[in-house]
């Protein structure tokens, strides 16, 4: 977000539009960049919820955020006369609200699955290696049967393992099926 704000002018100028449009674009980009961390949280939470087979909650959150964004934009741009910065502020507020709502759902799901809520970045690779569904080291679901194929494993060993059935398959580059 900080780099986007710092380099907003060169980024917008690269599109080759008029100087007036560039200044409005820079204003919008600098303000809306504040919503990038919230959107990263939204993407992470959406991925976790998809892993839990819940695609409805992110959809509802998106519709709510889009609706809030419309109301906030009209209010801030026309009601408070904030112009393009008001539109960006409305977007940031809507994104932050959506992130807060989805994180609340994810925290509840974490508790329901009795998963630890400690952040352990080092567990990401370990989780992938064991075939666990994880994001940022936060394990939410441990599959019943996982298989890991590392590049260079013969095709016979791979097909033999697959014939026994797996819930999760983790592979690395190399000679795979």
Steps between C-alpha positions, in 0.01 A plus 500: 500500500782739585685433175179549304452836669860603440501396135141600425595781263737299278254210495213724388716701258599175326148478359560817297182688586453874539666676795159574657397134483840396632463720808155353576637149447794569734262628768276194467793256494672653803186492713373163376842341560414517870245225432757255359574329835127454556458347155789261563320390816179459298681278250655292777172464688317410179758228431461358848122500472516332159720235657223449755249465213336837585468709186178669604646715779759674276224563244275659763793706632582620147142605427485682835832675436400600146173643630680687779752630246223649287334669797834627637612632161179696445512634857868595499522631143174694485392538863837607636646634174817290528522427127723219381658463845152432640448219251831348605415541870168326446678211333754469783226505766298234314808280452594532866147411609499195275836388640376539858183302427682215326770482767229469763358201312846345458578540871173328588579219255848467648353457846239253373780287350713537815785637292780703656479872432870571531669629187796283400638592155737205513210259503388593150756277329460232762125501450541473124747214541256302714203584280316706760283791392666806651537873456771688682558197723138500618383141459123478464444156355719194512404265217433137581746373243770707335759406240814688410682454170845646464653556158693197378269240655424228249160482335435152639532620860271793427224294340526240776450767767211662308325165457468480881305830501604836637316807628787741432783481252808719539754499218827673426656562157665207333391187322139466602215306345 
